[in-house]
Amino acid sequence: MQNGDADYMRLRIGVSILTLVLMSSVATYAGVSGADPLSKIPQQQRASLTKRISQYVTENRNRNWNKLYDLISSTGRGAASREMFVAQMRSAHGVSFANSPDLQEFVLNRVLDGEGGGFDIYGCGKAQREGNLYKGIAVMHAVYEQGDWFFTGWSFTSFPNEACKDLADPGWEPENRMGWDKPMEELRSVP
């Protein structure tokens, strides 16, 4: 074997090793990012949760408080009747003055066990308040009760909002976990 042939063989071996390393890195990344974000949810309940999340976002976006009431957990509603819920939501989510933002979009990323039960569902959220748009990591809390999924509320994880790109890190966890043992913020003044 001549010197040029030996150099060529070393180069081929080096390229082969580099190729294997890159392929294994891609496979590992795909395995992490390709994991089912609903894996903590029982298999038979995943489709219904996905459907209910979509309904929850749609009713928030459309400001259809009457229909949203039917998607709120018993804890989230507190003592509020449907009429009180609708009135409180209209007050908190006004067009020219609003204490609370309207959820416009939510792209699910991961599910964590909720403190005290249920599940905290994290994803990239978009919201609007008084004409201003906001985007960042959002969380909604879901509980399975009466044979279906209901929500105790939603919120951005922090202010200022965490960038959605942070969710690409498989090790991302919220800095502070929210408690969901009270009615929705909009309903806390209801006796």
LUMRO-72460 format. One record per residue (C-alpha): residue in three letters; x, y, z. Coordinates in Angstrom, 2 decimals. Layout:
<pt><torkol>ALA</torkol><east>X</east><north>Y</north><up>Z</up></pt>
...
end
This chain:
<pt><torkol>MET</torkol><east>0.00</east><north>0.00</north><up>0.00</up></pt>
<pt><torkol>GLN</torkol><east>1.41</east><north>3.37</north><up>-0.96</up></pt>
<pt><torkol>ASN</torkol><east>1.37</east><north>6.47</north><up>1.24</up></pt>
<pt><torkol>GLY</torkol><east>-1.46</east><north>8.05</north><up>-0.81</up></pt>
<pt><torkol>ASP</torkol><east>-3.57</east><north>4.90</north><up>-0.44</up></pt>
<pt><torkol>ALA</torkol><east>-3.10</east><north>4.93</north><up>3.37</up></pt>
<pt><torkol>ASP</torkol><east>-4.14</east><north>8.59</north><up>3.57</up></pt>
<pt><torkol>TYR</torkol><east>-7.18</east><north>7.83</north><up>1.43</up></pt>
<pt><torkol>MET</torkol><east>-8.17</east><north>4.92</north><up>3.73</up></pt>
<pt><torkol>ARG</torkol><east>-7.79</east><north>7.10</north><up>6.87</up></pt>
<pt><torkol>LEU</torkol><east>-9.93</east><north>9.78</north><up>5.23</up></pt>
<pt><torkol>ARG</torkol><east>-12.63</east><north>7.21</north><up>4.32</up></pt>
<pt><torkol>ILE</torkol><east>-12.63</east><north>5.79</north><up>7.86</up></pt>
<pt><torkol>GLY</torkol><east>-12.85</east><north>9.31</north><up>9.33</up></pt>
<pt><torkol>VAL</torkol><east>-15.76</east><north>10.22</north><up>7.02</up></pt>
<pt><torkol>SER</torkol><east>-17.53</east><north>6.95</north><up>7.93</up></pt>
<pt><torkol>ILE</torkol><east>-17.16</east><north>7.61</north><up>11.65</up></pt>
<pt><torkol>LEU</torkol><east>-18.34</east><north>11.21</north><up>11.25</up></pt>
<pt><torkol>THR</torkol><east>-21.34</east><north>10.00</north><up>9.24</up></pt>
<pt><torkol>LEU</torkol><east>-22.27</east><north>7.49</north><up>11.96</up></pt>
<pt><torkol>VAL</torkol><east>-21.97</east><north>10.14</north><up>14.68</up></pt>
<pt><torkol>LEU</torkol><east>-24.14</east><north>12.58</north><up>12.74</up></pt>
<pt><torkol>MET</torkol><east>-26.75</east><north>9.94</north><up>11.97</up></pt>
<pt><torkol>SER</torkol><east>-26.92</east><north>8.88</north><up>15.60</up></pt>
<pt><torkol>SER</torkol><east>-27.28</east><north>12.53</north><up>16.70</up></pt>
<pt><torkol>VAL</torkol><east>-30.12</east><north>13.08</north><up>14.23</up></pt>
<pt><torkol>ALA</torkol><east>-31.82</east><north>9.87</north><up>15.34</up></pt>
<pt><torkol>THR</torkol><east>-31.51</east><north>10.88</north><up>18.99</up></pt>
<pt><torkol>TYR</torkol><east>-32.89</east><north>14.36</north><up>18.30</up></pt>
<pt><torkol>ALA</torkol><east>-35.75</east><north>12.95</north><up>16.22</up></pt>
<pt><torkol>GLY</torkol><east>-36.54</east><north>10.50</north><up>19.01</up></pt>
<pt><torkol>VAL</torkol><east>-36.76</east><north>13.28</north><up>21.59</up></pt>
<pt><torkol>SER</torkol><east>-38.65</east><north>15.79</north><up>19.47</up></pt>
<pt><torkol>GLY</torkol><east>-40.76</east><north>13.08</north><up>17.83</up></pt>
<pt><torkol>ALA</torkol><east>-42.09</east><north>11.78</north><up>21.15</up></pt>
<pt><torkol>ASP</torkol><east>-45.83</east><north>11.98</north><up>21.61</up></pt>
<pt><torkol>PRO</torkol><east>-46.47</east><north>15.04</north><up>23.78</up></pt>
<pt><torkol>LEU</torkol><east>-49.60</east><north>13.31</north><up>25.10</up></pt>
<pt><torkol>SER</torkol><east>-47.74</east><north>10.21</north><up>26.29</up></pt>
<pt><torkol>LYS</torkol><east>-48.74</east><north>10.91</north><up>29.94</up></pt>
<pt><torkol>ILE</torkol><east>-52.42</east><north>10.81</north><up>28.95</up></pt>
<pt><torkol>PRO</torkol><east>-54.12</east><north>7.38</north><up>28.80</up></pt>
<pt><torkol>GLN</torkol><east>-54.17</east><north>6.24</north><up>25.15</up></pt>
<pt><torkol>GLN</torkol><east>-57.98</east><north>6.01</north><up>24.96</up></pt>
<pt><torkol>GLN</torkol><east>-58.37</east><north>9.64</north><up>26.15</up></pt>
<pt><torkol>ARG</torkol><east>-55.83</east><north>11.37</north><up>23.87</up></pt>
<pt><torkol>ALA</torkol><east>-58.11</east><north>12.00</north><up>20.89</up></pt>
<pt><torkol>SER</torkol><east>-60.82</east><north>13.50</north><up>23.09</up></pt>
<pt><torkol>LEU</torkol><east>-58.28</east><north>15.73</north><up>24.86</up></pt>
<pt><torkol>THR</torkol><east>-56.94</east><north>16.99</north><up>21.53</up></pt>
<pt><torkol>LYS</torkol><east>-60.49</east><north>17.75</north><up>20.36</up></pt>
<pt><torkol>ARG</torkol><east>-61.36</east><north>19.53</north><up>23.61</up></pt>
<pt><torkol>ILE</torkol><east>-58.18</east><north>21.66</north><up>23.48</up></pt>
<pt><torkol>SER</torkol><east>-59.19</east><north>22.77</north><up>20.00</up></pt>
<pt><torkol>GLN</torkol><east>-62.71</east><north>23.63</north><up>21.21</up></pt>
<pt><torkol>TYR</torkol><east>-61.32</east><north>25.47</north><up>24.23</up></pt>
<pt><torkol>VAL</torkol><east>-59.08</east><north>27.64</north><up>22.04</up></pt>
<pt><torkol>THR</torkol><east>-61.86</east><north>28.25</north><up>19.51</up></pt>
<pt><torkol>GLU</torkol><east>-64.38</east><north>29.41</north><up>22.12</up></pt>
<pt><torkol>ASN</torkol><east>-61.76</east><north>31.69</north><up>23.73</up></pt>
<pt><torkol>ARG</torkol><east>-60.79</east><north>33.15</north><up>20.34</up></pt>
<pt><torkol>ASN</torkol><east>-64.45</east><north>33.67</north><up>19.39</up></pt>
<pt><torkol>ARG</torkol><east>-65.22</east><north>35.08</north><up>22.83</up></pt>
<pt><torkol>ASN</torkol><east>-68.13</east><north>32.66</north><up>23.05</up></pt>
<pt><torkol>TRP</torkol><east>-68.31</east><north>32.61</north><up>26.83</up></pt>
<pt><torkol>ASN</torkol><east>-71.59</east><north>30.67</north><up>26.90</up></pt>
<pt><torkol>LYS</torkol><east>-70.00</east><north>27.71</north><up>25.07</up></pt>
<pt><torkol>LEU</torkol><east>-66.73</east><north>28.09</north><up>26.96</up></pt>
<pt><torkol>TYR</torkol><east>-68.64</east><north>27.52</north><up>30.21</up></pt>
<pt><torkol>ASP</torkol><east>-69.31</east><north>23.94</north><up>29.09</up></pt>
<pt><torkol>LEU</torkol><east>-65.54</east><north>23.32</north><up>28.83</up></pt>
<pt><torkol>ILE</torkol><east>-64.60</east><north>24.63</north><up>32.29</up></pt>
<pt><torkol>SER</torkol><east>-63.92</east><north>22.25</north><up>35.17</up></pt>
<pt><torkol>SER</torkol><east>-65.94</east><north>22.37</north><up>38.37</up></pt>
<pt><torkol>THR</torkol><east>-62.92</east><north>23.89</north><up>40.15</up></pt>
<pt><torkol>GLY</torkol><east>-62.45</east><north>26.45</north><up>37.36</up></pt>
<pt><torkol>ARG</torkol><east>-66.09</east><north>27.54</north><up>37.57</up></pt>
<pt><torkol>GLY</torkol><east>-66.17</east><north>27.76</north><up>41.34</up></pt>
<pt><torkol>ALA</torkol><east>-69.63</east><north>28.92</north><up>42.44</up></pt>
<pt><torkol>ALA</torkol><east>-70.35</east><north>30.79</north><up>39.20</up></pt>
<pt><torkol>SER</torkol><east>-73.54</east><north>30.00</north><up>37.35</up></pt>
<pt><torkol>ARG</torkol><east>-73.54</east><north>30.14</north><up>33.55</up></pt>
<pt><torkol>GLU</torkol><east>-74.98</east><north>33.66</north><up>33.63</up></pt>
<pt><torkol>MET</torkol><east>-72.40</east><north>34.86</north><up>36.18</up></pt>
<pt><torkol>PHE</torkol><east>-69.59</east><north>33.21</north><up>34.20</up></pt>
<pt><torkol>VAL</torkol><east>-70.63</east><north>34.94</north><up>30.97</up></pt>
<pt><torkol>ALA</torkol><east>-70.94</east><north>38.32</north><up>32.75</up></pt>
<pt><torkol>GLN</torkol><east>-67.53</east><north>37.97</north><up>34.45</up></pt>
<pt><torkol>MET</torkol><east>-65.83</east><north>36.91</north><up>31.22</up></pt>
<pt><torkol>ARG</torkol><east>-67.35</east><north>39.85</north><up>29.31</up></pt>
<pt><torkol>SER</torkol><east>-66.12</east><north>42.20</north><up>32.01</up></pt>
<pt><torkol>ALA</torkol><east>-62.58</east><north>40.76</north><up>32.17</up></pt>
<pt><torkol>HIS</torkol><east>-62.18</east><north>40.40</north><up>28.39</up></pt>
<pt><torkol>GLY</torkol><east>-63.49</east><north>43.73</north><up>27.13</up></pt>
<pt><torkol>VAL</torkol><east>-62.49</east><north>45.03</north><up>23.71</up></pt>
<pt><torkol>SER</torkol><east>-61.30</east><north>48.52</north><up>24.64</up></pt>
<pt><torkol>PHE</torkol><east>-60.41</east><north>47.66</north><up>28.25</up></pt>
<pt><torkol>ALA</torkol><east>-59.47</east><north>44.16</north><up>29.37</up></pt>
<pt><torkol>ASN</torkol><east>-57.92</east><north>42.72</north><up>32.49</up></pt>
<pt><torkol>SER</torkol><east>-57.32</east><north>39.38</north><up>30.78</up></pt>
<pt><torkol>PRO</torkol><east>-56.01</east><north>38.39</north><up>27.33</up></pt>
<pt><torkol>ASP</torkol><east>-58.06</east><north>36.30</north><up>24.88</up></pt>
<pt><torkol>LEU</torkol><east>-56.38</east><north>33.04</north><up>23.89</up></pt>
<pt><torkol>GLN</torkol><east>-56.10</east><north>32.98</north><up>20.08</up></pt>
<pt><torkol>GLU</torkol><east>-53.90</east><north>29.96</north><up>19.33</up></pt>
<pt><torkol>PHE</torkol><east>-52.24</east><north>27.12</north><up>21.19</up></pt>
<pt><torkol>VAL</torkol><east>-49.78</east><north>24.57</north><up>19.80</up></pt>
<pt><torkol>LEU</torkol><east>-49.34</east><north>21.71</north><up>22.25</up></pt>
<pt><torkol>ASN</torkol><east>-45.76</east><north>20.76</north><up>23.09</up></pt>
<pt><torkol>ARG</torkol><east>-45.72</east><north>18.70</north><up>26.31</up></pt>
<pt><torkol>VAL</torkol><east>-47.85</east><north>17.51</north><up>29.20</up></pt>
<pt><torkol>LEU</torkol><east>-46.75</east><north>17.40</north><up>32.84</up></pt>
<pt><torkol>ASP</torkol><east>-48.59</east><north>16.03</north><up>35.84</up></pt>
<pt><torkol>GLY</torkol><east>-50.40</east><north>18.93</north><up>37.49</up></pt>
<pt><torkol>GLU</torkol><east>-49.87</east><north>19.85</north><up>41.08</up></pt>
<pt><torkol>GLY</torkol><east>-52.82</east><north>18.42</north><up>43.01</up></pt>
<pt><torkol>GLY</torkol><east>-54.08</east><north>16.34</north><up>40.07</up></pt>
<pt><torkol>GLY</torkol><east>-54.94</east><north>16.79</north><up>36.43</up></pt>
<pt><torkol>PHE</torkol><east>-52.40</east><north>17.76</north><up>33.80</up></pt>
<pt><torkol>ASP</torkol><east>-50.55</east><north>20.95</north><up>32.90</up></pt>
<pt><torkol>ILE</torkol><east>-50.41</east><north>21.24</north><up>29.12</up></pt>
<pt><torkol>TYR</torkol><east>-47.63</east><north>23.47</north><up>27.79</up></pt>
<pt><torkol>GLY</torkol><east>-47.28</east><north>24.88</north><up>24.33</up></pt>
<pt><torkol>CYS</torkol><east>-46.81</east><north>27.97</north><up>22.25</up></pt>
<pt><torkol>GLY</torkol><east>-49.69</east><north>30.35</north><up>22.83</up></pt>
<pt><torkol>LYS</torkol><east>-50.87</east><north>33.51</north><up>21.14</up></pt>
<pt><torkol>ALA</torkol><east>-53.24</east><north>35.92</north><up>22.82</up></pt>
<pt><torkol>GLN</torkol><east>-54.75</east><north>39.33</north><up>22.23</up></pt>
<pt><torkol>ARG</torkol><east>-55.56</east><north>42.03</north><up>24.74</up></pt>
<pt><torkol>GLU</torkol><east>-56.93</east><north>45.44</north><up>23.78</up></pt>
<pt><torkol>GLY</torkol><east>-55.70</east><north>44.96</north><up>20.20</up></pt>
<pt><torkol>ASN</torkol><east>-52.15</east><north>43.96</north><up>21.18</up></pt>
<pt><torkol>LEU</torkol><east>-50.87</east><north>40.51</north><up>20.27</up></pt>
<pt><torkol>TYR</torkol><east>-48.72</east><north>38.44</north><up>22.62</up></pt>
<pt><torkol>LYS</torkol><east>-46.88</east><north>35.18</north><up>21.99</up></pt>
<pt><torkol>GLY</torkol><east>-45.02</east><north>32.89</north><up>24.35</up></pt>
<pt><torkol>ILE</torkol><east>-45.06</east><north>29.67</north><up>26.31</up></pt>
<pt><torkol>ALA</torkol><east>-48.53</east><north>29.11</north><up>27.70</up></pt>
<pt><torkol>VAL</torkol><east>-50.04</east><north>26.52</north><up>30.01</up></pt>
<pt><torkol>MET</torkol><east>-53.57</east><north>25.23</north><up>30.35</up></pt>
<pt><torkol>HIS</torkol><east>-54.74</east><north>22.87</north><up>33.05</up></pt>
<pt><torkol>ALA</torkol><east>-56.94</east><north>19.91</north><up>32.10</up></pt>
<pt><torkol>VAL</torkol><east>-58.79</east><north>17.47</north><up>34.31</up></pt>
<pt><torkol>TYR</torkol><east>-60.75</east><north>14.39</north><up>33.37</up></pt>
<pt><torkol>GLU</torkol><east>-64.12</east><north>14.49</north><up>35.10</up></pt>
<pt><torkol>GLN</torkol><east>-67.61</east><north>13.22</north><up>34.26</up></pt>
<pt><torkol>GLY</torkol><east>-66.17</east><north>11.16</north><up>31.39</up></pt>
<pt><torkol>ASP</torkol><east>-64.57</east><north>14.06</north><up>29.47</up></pt>
<pt><torkol>TRP</torkol><east>-61.84</east><north>16.72</north><up>29.59</up></pt>
<pt><torkol>PHE</torkol><east>-62.41</east><north>20.11</north><up>31.22</up></pt>
<pt><torkol>PHE</torkol><east>-60.10</east><north>23.07</north><up>31.77</up></pt>
<pt><torkol>THR</torkol><east>-59.38</east><north>25.05</north><up>34.91</up></pt>
<pt><torkol>GLY</torkol><east>-57.86</east><north>27.94</north><up>32.99</up></pt>
<pt><torkol>TRP</torkol><east>-54.83</east><north>29.02</north><up>31.01</up></pt>
<pt><torkol>SER</torkol><east>-52.00</east><north>31.51</north><up>31.37</up></pt>
<pt><torkol>PHE</torkol><east>-48.65</east><north>32.48</north><up>29.96</up></pt>
<pt><torkol>THR</torkol><east>-45.94</east><north>30.91</north><up>32.09</up></pt>
<pt><torkol>SER</torkol><east>-44.23</east><north>34.20</north><up>32.93</up></pt>
<pt><torkol>PHE</torkol><east>-44.08</east><north>37.90</north><up>32.23</up></pt>
<pt><torkol>PRO</torkol><east>-42.39</east><north>38.90</north><up>30.04</up></pt>
<pt><torkol>ASN</torkol><east>-43.41</east><north>35.88</north><up>28.01</up></pt>
<pt><torkol>GLU</torkol><east>-40.94</east><north>33.05</north><up>27.53</up></pt>
<pt><torkol>ALA</torkol><east>-40.05</east><north>32.54</north><up>23.87</up></pt>
<pt><torkol>CYS</torkol><east>-41.73</east><north>29.55</north><up>22.23</up></pt>
<pt><torkol>LYS</torkol><east>-38.37</east><north>28.44</north><up>20.84</up></pt>
<pt><torkol>ASP</torkol><east>-37.38</east><north>27.50</north><up>24.40</up></pt>
<pt><torkol>LEU</torkol><east>-39.75</east><north>24.52</north><up>24.12</up></pt>
<pt><torkol>ALA</torkol><east>-37.34</east><north>22.96</north><up>21.57</up></pt>
<pt><torkol>ASP</torkol><east>-35.11</east><north>22.07</north><up>24.53</up></pt>
<pt><torkol>PRO</torkol><east>-36.28</east><north>18.61</north><up>25.67</up></pt>
<pt><torkol>GLY</torkol><east>-35.16</east><north>19.48</north><up>29.21</up></pt>
<pt><torkol>TRP</torkol><east>-37.29</east><north>22.65</north><up>29.43</up></pt>
<pt><torkol>GLU</torkol><east>-39.43</east><north>22.88</north><up>32.52</up></pt>
<pt><torkol>PRO</torkol><east>-41.46</east><north>25.79</north><up>33.84</up></pt>
<pt><torkol>GLU</torkol><east>-39.64</east><north>27.96</north><up>36.34</up></pt>
<pt><torkol>ASN</torkol><east>-42.73</east><north>28.15</north><up>38.55</up></pt>
<pt><torkol>ARG</torkol><east>-45.62</east><north>25.70</north><up>38.51</up></pt>
<pt><torkol>MET</torkol><east>-49.10</east><north>27.17</north><up>38.71</up></pt>
<pt><torkol>GLY</torkol><east>-51.66</east><north>26.08</north><up>41.27</up></pt>
<pt><torkol>TRP</torkol><east>-55.04</east><north>25.15</north><up>39.84</up></pt>
<pt><torkol>ASP</torkol><east>-57.01</east><north>24.60</north><up>43.04</up></pt>
<pt><torkol>LYS</torkol><east>-59.05</east><north>27.84</north><up>42.73</up></pt>
<pt><torkol>PRO</torkol><east>-61.59</east><north>29.16</north><up>40.25</up></pt>
<pt><torkol>MET</torkol><east>-60.33</east><north>30.86</north><up>37.10</up></pt>
<pt><torkol>GLU</torkol><east>-58.82</east><north>34.26</north><up>37.77</up></pt>
<pt><torkol>GLU</torkol><east>-61.78</east><north>36.00</north><up>36.10</up></pt>
<pt><torkol>LEU</torkol><east>-64.13</east><north>34.34</north><up>38.63</up></pt>
<pt><torkol>ARG</torkol><east>-62.25</east><north>34.82</north><up>41.88</up></pt>
<pt><torkol>SER</torkol><east>-64.42</east><north>37.74</north><up>42.94</up></pt>
<pt><torkol>VAL</torkol><east>-67.63</east><north>35.69</north><up>42.60</up></pt>
<pt><torkol>PRO</torkol><east>-69.04</east><north>34.94</north><up>46.08</up></pt>
end
